[in-house]
Amino acid sequence: MTSADQVNRLLALVPYLQTHPNAELGATAAVFGVTAEQLLDDLNVLWFCGLPGGMPGDLIEVDMDAVTESGRIRLTNADYLSRPMRFTPDEAMSLVVALRAVRELAGGNLAEGTESALAKLERATGAGTVTPMVAVAVGSKDIRQQLAAAVAAGELVDLDYTGAGLAPSTPRVAPVRLITRDGFGYLQAWSPERAGWRTYRLDRIDAVRPTGQPAGEVGEPPAFGPGWLEQRADAAQVTLRLAPAAAWITEYYPTRAVRTLDAAIEVDLLVADPAWLRSLLLRLGSDVLAVTPPAAADAAREAATEALAAYAG
């Protein structure tokens, strides 16, 4: 939680409390997606905020005794913050673009809400004619609707799926979440056969067949935001040229780019742990045709040489 996050939350918190007098601490914390302890910290900051001057009549007043004793928030002397903060033009533009991406996957009530919010933002910002259009590879609308229905019903489905190596498969999975990232739509699903989470590119799903079988409780899939490697300053890009048989790694590891060649594929990866890359290269073996930069393969080459020497001995 950064100080910028807290400032943004406080600017939205004041008008919320003015329209919800005597708000309950825990319920208010849930509205803002924080813990009650964090909201209490926010309130302790808030009552030192106000108009220039810093005199008692200039500061926002929060009845901290009521918060402590009854869990109720009573706020006064903050009429000058009666409206939520407004988006900057850049923030509004970013939100319009994000909503256009969400629209590609939205269905049912979510689709209606997305269209409504997008229309209001476009009218308010004049963004309808100046923002770039969003194109997301999300497969056919029928398939997305079938998957969304299976998610809502908690039902197992059979997929006709073509992986990165062009090998067809028919996995039976419990669809849980449809998401987008880097211009592609994905399905996160639980695989009963493999007892683990799997991610499928929507544009590679050729058919969805309902089974009528309940999926049961499968929990929440792992986070699919920017990978931790992308957050590390010490991560370096490594390019692997691979035989088609090794194309499966694009389904299991975060990639920056994948290029199809005549008889190979090239994969750009971010690598922060040389030991992880060494293990991957040893696992791929002869399917690794080239590594850029070449020095990135030195550790794997040395380990393979040592293993062969020990085997020969």
C-alpha positions in Angstrom: 0.0 0.0 0.0 1.6 3.3 -1.1 1.0 6.8 0.2 -0.5 7.6 -3.3 -3.0 4.8 -2.8 -4.0 6.2 0.6 -4.4 9.8 -0.7 -6.7 8.6 -3.6 -8.7 6.6 -1.1 -9.1 9.5 1.4 -10.3 11.7 -1.4 -13.1 9.2 -2.2 -13.7 8.3 1.4 -14.8 11.8 2.5 -17.8 12.1 0.1 -18.7 8.5 0.8 -19.0 9.2 4.5 -20.9 12.4 3.9 -23.6 10.4 2.0 -23.4 7.5 4.5 -23.6 9.1 7.9 -22.9 6.8 10.9 -21.3 4.3 8.5 -20.1 1.0 10.1 -16.3 0.6 10.1 -16.1 -3.0 8.8 -18.7 -2.4 6.0 -17.0 0.8 4.9 -13.6 -1.0 4.8 -15.1 -3.7 2.6 -16.4 -1.0 0.2 -12.9 0.3 -0.3 -11.2 -3.1 -0.4 -9.1 -2.6 2.7 -9.0 -4.0 6.2 -10.7 -2.3 9.2 -7.3 -1.7 10.6 -6.2 0.1 7.4 -9.4 2.2 7.4 -8.8 3.1 11.0 -5.3 4.3 10.0 -6.9 6.3 7.2 -9.3 8.0 9.7 -6.4 8.9 12.0 -4.8 10.7 9.0 -8.0 12.3 7.9 -8.7 14.3 11.0 -5.4 16.1 10.5 -6.5 17.2 7.1 -8.5 20.3 6.1 -8.3 23.8 4.7 -5.1 25.9 4.9 -4.6 27.5 8.3 -4.6 24.3 10.4 -6.9 25.8 13.1 -9.5 23.5 14.7 -12.2 25.0 12.6 -10.3 24.3 9.4 -9.8 20.6 10.0 -12.0 17.7 9.2 -13.6 16.3 12.3 -13.8 12.6 12.9 -15.4 11.2 16.1 -12.7 8.7 16.9 -14.4 7.8 20.3 -17.5 6.7 18.4 -15.3 4.6 16.0 -13.5 3.0 18.9 -16.6 2.3 21.1 -19.3 1.5 18.5 -17.5 1.0 15.2 -19.5 3.9 13.7 -17.9 6.7 11.7 -19.1 10.2 12.2 -17.5 12.9 10.0 -18.2 16.6 10.0 -16.7 19.9 8.8 -15.8 18.5 5.3 -18.5 20.1 3.1 -15.9 21.4 0.7 -15.1 17.8 -0.3 -18.7 16.8 -1.0 -17.8 15.4 -4.5 -15.5 12.6 -5.4 -12.2 13.5 -7.1 -12.4 13.7 -10.9 -10.4 11.8 -13.4 -7.6 13.5 -15.2 -7.9 13.3 -19.1 -5.2 10.7 -19.1 -6.9 8.6 -16.4 -10.3 8.8 -18.2 -8.6 7.8 -21.5 -6.9 4.8 -19.9 -10.2 3.7 -18.4 -12.0 4.0 -21.7 -9.4 1.8 -23.4 -9.5 -0.7 -20.5 -13.3 -0.9 -20.7 -13.1 -1.5 -24.5 -10.9 -4.5 -23.7 -13.3 -5.8 -21.1 -16.2 -5.5 -23.5 -14.6 -8.2 -25.7 -15.1 -10.8 -22.9 -18.1 -9.4 -21.0 -21.4 -11.2 -21.1 -24.8 -10.9 -19.4 -25.1 -8.2 -16.7 -21.4 -7.4 -17.0 -21.8 -6.6 -20.7 -24.6 -4.2 -20.0 -22.7 -2.5 -17.2 -19.6 -2.2 -19.3 -21.5 -0.7 -22.2 -23.3 1.8 -20.0 -20.1 2.9 -18.2 -18.2 3.1 -21.5 -20.9 5.2 -23.1 -21.0 7.6 -20.2 -17.2 8.0 -20.2 -17.0 8.5 -24.0 -19.7 11.2 -23.8 -18.0 12.9 -20.8 -14.5 12.9 -22.3 -15.2 13.1 -26.0 -13.1 9.9 -26.3 -15.4 8.2 -28.9 -13.5 9.6 -31.9 -9.9 10.0 -30.5 -9.0 6.9 -28.6 -7.5 3.8 -30.3 -9.8 0.9 -30.9 -9.0 -2.2 -29.0 -8.6 -5.5 -30.7 -8.3 -8.6 -28.5 -7.8 -12.2 -29.8 -10.6 -13.8 -27.8 -12.0 -16.5 -30.2 -15.6 -16.7 -31.2 -18.5 -15.1 -29.4 -20.4 -18.4 -29.1 -17.5 -20.1 -27.4 -17.1 -17.2 -24.9 -20.8 -17.4 -24.2 -20.6 -21.1 -23.6 -17.7 -20.7 -21.3 -19.3 -17.9 -19.4 -22.4 -20.0 -18.9 -20.3 -22.9 -17.6 -18.6 -20.6 -15.2 -21.9 -19.4 -13.9 -23.3 -22.9 -13.6 -20.2 -24.5 -12.1 -20.2 -27.2 -14.8 -17.5 -29.3 -16.3 -16.9 -28.9 -20.1 -14.9 -30.7 -22.7 -12.7 -28.5 -24.9 -11.4 -29.0 -28.4 -8.1 -27.2 -28.0 -5.1 -26.7 -30.3 -1.9 -25.9 -28.4 1.0 -23.8 -29.4 2.6 -26.9 -31.0 -0.5 -27.4 -33.1 -1.3 -30.6 -31.3 -5.0 -31.1 -30.7 -6.4 -32.2 -27.3 -9.8 -32.6 -25.6 -9.3 -31.7 -22.0 -12.2 -31.8 -19.5 -12.0 -28.8 -17.3 -14.0 -26.6 -14.9 -14.0 -23.1 -16.4 -13.5 -20.5 -13.7 -12.4 -17.1 -15.2 -12.1 -15.3 -18.5 -9.4 -12.7 -18.6 -7.3 -10.7 -21.1 -3.6 -9.9 -21.2 -1.3 -8.5 -23.8 -4.0 -8.6 -26.5 -5.2 -12.1 -25.9 -8.1 -13.7 -24.1 -7.6 -16.6 -21.8 -9.6 -19.1 -19.9 -8.4 -20.1 -16.4 -9.8 -23.6 -15.6 -9.3 -26.4 -13.1 -8.3 -29.7 -14.6 -9.6 -32.7 -12.5 -7.4 -35.1 -14.5 -4.2 -33.2 -13.7 -5.4 -31.9 -10.3 -4.1 -28.4 -11.1 -4.9 -25.1 -12.8 -4.5 -24.7 -16.5 -4.7 -21.6 -18.8 -6.1 -21.8 -22.3 -5.9 -19.2 -25.1 -9.5 -18.5 -26.2 -8.6 -18.2 -29.9 -7.2 -21.8 -29.7 -10.5 -23.3 -28.4 -12.3 -24.7 -31.3 -15.4 -26.1 -29.5 -16.9 -26.3 -26.0 -19.1 -29.3 -25.1 -21.1 -29.2 -21.8 -21.0 -32.4 -19.8 -23.9 -31.8 -17.4 -21.5 -32.7 -14.6 -21.0 -30.3 -11.6 -17.5 -29.0 -11.2 -17.7 -28.9 -7.4 -15.7 -26.5 -5.3 -12.4 -25.7 -7.0 -11.4 -22.5 -5.3 -9.8 -19.4 -6.9 -7.2 -19.6 -9.7 -3.8 -18.1 -9.3 -3.3 -14.5 -10.1 -2.8 -13.7 -13.8 -1.6 -10.1 -13.5 1.9 -9.0 -14.6 4.3 -11.8 -13.7 6.7 -11.2 -10.9 9.6 -11.3 -13.4 8.2 -8.3 -15.1 8.4 -6.4 -11.8 12.1 -7.1 -11.3 14.7 -4.6 -12.4 17.3 -7.4 -12.6 15.4 -9.6 -15.0 17.0 -9.9 -18.4 15.5 -11.0 -21.7 16.6 -14.3 -23.2 15.5 -15.5 -26.6 15.2 -19.3 -27.3 14.9 -20.8 -30.7 13.2 -24.1 -30.3 12.0 -27.1 -32.2 8.2 -27.2 -32.7 8.1 -30.1 -30.1 9.1 -27.6 -27.4 6.3 -25.1 -28.1 4.5 -26.3 -25.0 6.6 -23.9 -22.9 4.6 -21.0 -24.2 1.5 -22.4 -22.4 3.3 -22.8 -19.1 5.7 -19.9 -18.7 5.2 -16.1 -19.1 6.5 -15.0 -22.5 7.1 -11.5 -23.9 6.8 -12.6 -27.6 6.5 -15.8 -29.7 7.5 -15.9 -33.3 6.8 -18.8 -35.7 9.6 -19.6 -38.1 9.8 -22.2 -41.0 10.9 -25.1 -38.8 11.1 -23.6 -35.3 9.7 -21.0 -33.0 11.4 -18.1 -31.2 10.4 -17.3 -27.6 11.4 -14.2 -25.6 11.5 -14.8 -21.9 12.4 -12.6 -18.9 14.9 -14.4 -16.7 15.8 -13.3 -13.2 17.1 -16.7 -11.9 19.9 -18.3 -13.9 19.3 -21.6 -12.1 15.7 -21.6 -13.4 16.9 -21.1 -17.0 19.6 -23.8 -16.7 17.0 -26.2 -15.5 14.6 -25.3 -18.4 17.4 -25.7 -21.0 18.4 -29.1 -19.6 14.8 -30.2 -19.7 14.4 -29.1 -23.3 17.6 -30.8 -24.4 18.1 -31.1 -28.1 14.9 -29.1 -28.8 16.9 -26.0 -28.0 18.3 -24.8 -31.3 19.8 -21.5 -30.2 20.0 -19.1 -27.2 20.4 -15.4 -27.3 22.6 -14.1 -25.7 24.7 -17.2 -26.1 26.3 -16.8 -22.6 22.8 -17.4 -21.1 23.3 -21.1 -22.0 26.7 -21.5 -20.5 25.5 -22.9 -17.1 23.3 -25.4 -18.8 26.1 -26.4 -21.2 28.5 -26.9 -18.3 26.0 -28.9 -16.3 25.3 -31.2 -19.3 29.1 -31.7 -19.9 29.7 -32.6 -16.3 26.8 -35.1 -16.4 28.0 -36.7 -19.5 31.5 -37.0 -18.1 30.2 -38.6 -14.9 28.2 -41.0 -17.0 31.2 -41.9 -19.2 33.3 -42.5 -16.1 
